[in-house]
Structures are given as C-alpha cells and as structure tokens.
Amino acid sequence: MANIPLVARTVTASLIARADRVLMHTYARTPVAFVAGEGCRLTDADGRTYLDLAAGVGVCSLGHGHPRLVQALQNQVDRLIQVSNLYYTEPMITAAERLVACSFGDRVFFCNSGAEANEGAIKLARKRSFDDHGPGRYRVLSFTPSFHGRTLATLSATGNEKIWHGFTPLVDGFDHAPYGDLAATAAAVTDAHCAILVEPILGESGVVVPPAGFLAGLRRLADERGLTLIFDCVQAGMGRTGKLFAYQHEGVVPDVMTLAKGLGGGPPIGALLATEEIASHFTPGSHGSTFAANPLVCAGATVVLDELLDGGVLEEAAERGARFRIGLEALAARSARIVEVRGRGLMLALLLDSPVAPVLDALRAAGVIALSAGPDVLRMLPPLIISEAEVDEALAALERVLCRDAVSG
Ligand SMILES: *Cc1c(COP(=O)(O)O)cnc(C)c1O
C-alpha cells in the first residue's frame, strides 16, 4: 500500500489491503483498482475515470465493452463455454479459418497465452528437426534483449537475466545473439540449432524496431542453415503496429508465428501458426492444452479478426498510430526529457532521460494509464479503436507531464 497517490481513495485502499493479504507479490502493482471500462476509458473503484493507453498490456484491442465483442461472448456463454479439444466446435474452426485466410499459416494450434504459444513453437521446431535429422539438433537461437514468456522454456529463451535470475538451471538448448546484429547471429548458428526465435519488434525490452534488413537477413540465414524461423508476434501482432502482423512491414514471412495478447480482445487466447509442412510434424498426442480453443475465446477472436479486417479497425489504427507518432515527435522536439520516439503503429514508446516510474505516476494523476518497457521507457499500447480526440488528449497529458516548462510558459 506504499503510495496511494491522492487522498480519499477509500474503496481502492481497502481493496489493496485485501490483495496484500492473499495475492502473491509477483507484481509491483500500480495502486489503482479498476471496476469498469468503456471504449478507451477505465473507471476505478472510487469512481475516477482514466484514458487507457495500456489496454491490459495490448490485450483489449477493441477497447472495453466493445458491443459486438460483448454480444458474441454473451451469446457463446449462453450456448456453450468449454468441451475441450477432444471434440469439434464451430467457433474454433471459424477462428482458425480467419487466421489462415489472413496469414502465411496453413494450420493453427490454439492455446491460452503468449508463453504457451512460444512453448508450442519451440516444441514444433524441435519435433521437426528430430523427425528430419534425429536427436541432437535441438537448440534455439534467440536474442538479447528479448522477452518470450515466464515458463521455464520461454524464460530460458528470453534474453534478459532479470527474468531468469533465481530460476537456474535454465532449460538446455537456448543460445542468444545480439538483437539487430546479423553478422553476430550468423556466427552464433551451429549444427546443433534447429530454430531462430525472434520478436519482429521488441516489446517488453523497450519497444525497439530492428534495423532494416534484419528480419530479411534472418530469413536468408534460416533458409541457408535449414532452421525454422519463428516470429514471436505475441505483442506486435493483431494490428498493433499498423499492419496485421509486424513482419509485414518488412515483407518477410516466417515459418511459424505465435500470437496472443490482442488476439481475443480480452479473454485469454494464444495461437501458433505454421506452414503445412512444418505443422505436419505435430501428430495426435504431440501437443495439447485443456482449455485451448474453447468456443468462448474463439468466438471473441473471430470478432477481433472481423473488426480488424472487415470493420476498418486496422486502417484506422494505422492512421491513429501515425497521428500519435507525429505528436510524439513534436513533443520530443520540445522536451529535453524525451531522448527518442520508438515503435510502430499503436505500439509506441518514449525513451526518457530518467526513470519512467514517476512519469507514470504523474500521468495517472492526470488521468492517463500508460506502461513501462524497462526502467526508462514509457510505453503506450492503447486500444486499436482509439479516436483522434483521444490521441490528442493523450498527447496533451504527455505534454503537461513531460514539457512542464512549455505549458507554464
Ligand atoms: C507478453 C509476451 C509474451 C508472453 O505472453 P503471456 O501471455 O504473458 O504468456 C511472449 N512474447 C512476447 C513478445 C510478449 O510481448
């Protein structure tokens, strides 16, 4: 309960006190408790409203309370919530058809989170290599920095010591090359490698767009060395960067792609997509997940895909991202505290010259919820349905917090 920002937050304070007694301390939670949301607005337990630039960490792609999403989920709740993957349901098929229709992927495996999608991708790459080459060629090359999840295998793939500190020994079979450095990556590949796992834009590690040609170079390297190229689009997928999938900015296609965060518009869902040849290495019994592909989350994902592709949300998100970016560049030109503007589409960030935590507190006091991505990076992943007026409102709040001199002058 260290720093409740303003006085008289009585309901919030009592919720935080209850949480402190029963929840594990895995998160340094922001001292705010949300009770409702609509569009890009959140309401806290004491009735205060905020502009949401976090969207549940890039999950609520259609914002809060989107009428079509709510209706589809409600209909599905009334009809059928879960039967498992031992049976067929129409929503799992429709969601998979939509994903196949809009991507390079021929087949989909659904799961419940980003880490689980990456676990599946790692297993698929290992299985393909085992089937084609026998044991011994199982290592996965990923990057420093990077973030691929919190399970033992995905934290072993993650290029960030803080994520794996205290959990050693790591899972065997992961090596790291410097992100963005093609020559070093090529030098790191050995005959024991079966895959390259890479975020097409770094998310948690600071919102970093790789140098032009990096992803294309990885594609060439993977082809030359017979490696499975896996793009972790958990954060940079589903329209977040102004294209449906971040790698489309580079015109490069992976062999395997993972999705999660924005895919379901809120409910937990992940997906693993692969070409026919690679997907064929998973056979009955190879892989599974009890909750995955349940009709509830798949009904949500279908609405998200429909809204993005047929409802104009993708184009509008790209426009909003461009507007936001121009505004951020203008702020950066006026504020000595902004070192760099980063990101693409509505996956945006400001590298600051100082710690981000007090900036997030000041923004919250000004009624805006944003994220960090490392100690000095302010990250914004607003709902993709953010309006022009809301982008301008966000920029005005950032201006008040980051360019105080310009405002008071
Ligand atoms: C969030 C994230 C993950 C992990 O997703 P979870 O759903 O938290 O398991 C993996 N990769 C990337 C790029 C992410 O941004």
The ligand as a MOL file (V3000), in Angstrom:
LIG
                    3D

  0  0  0     0  0            999 V3000
M  V30 BEGIN CTAB
M  V30 COUNTS 15 15 0 0 0
M  V30 BEGIN ATOM
M  V30 1 C 3.6370 -10.7840 -23.4340 0
M  V30 2 C 4.5860 -11.5130 -24.2970 0
M  V30 3 C 4.8110 -12.8920 -24.1410 0
M  V30 4 C 4.2030 -13.6960 -23.0210 0
M  V30 5 O 2.8280 -13.7220 -23.1020 0
M  V30 6 P 1.9810 -14.2780 -21.8510 0
M  V30 7 O 0.5700 -14.2870 -22.3640 0
M  V30 8 O 2.2030 -13.3410 -20.7200 0
M  V30 9 O 2.4970 -15.6320 -21.5470 0
M  V30 10 C 5.6430 -13.5120 -25.0470 0
M  V30 11 N 6.2330 -12.8310 -26.0430 0
M  V30 12 C 6.0520 -11.5140 -26.2200 0
M  V30 13 C 6.7120 -10.8170 -27.3600 0
M  V30 14 C 5.2350 -10.8050 -25.3450 0
M  V30 15 O 5.0720 -9.4800 -25.5050 0
M  V30 END ATOM
M  V30 BEGIN BOND
M  V30 1 1 1 2
M  V30 2 1 2 3
M  V30 3 2 2 14
M  V30 4 1 3 4
M  V30 5 2 3 10
M  V30 6 1 4 5
M  V30 7 1 5 6
M  V30 8 2 6 7
M  V30 9 1 6 8
M  V30 10 1 6 9
M  V30 11 1 10 11
M  V30 12 2 11 12
M  V30 13 1 12 13
M  V30 14 1 12 14
M  V30 15 1 14 15
M  V30 END BOND
M  V30 END CTAB
M  END
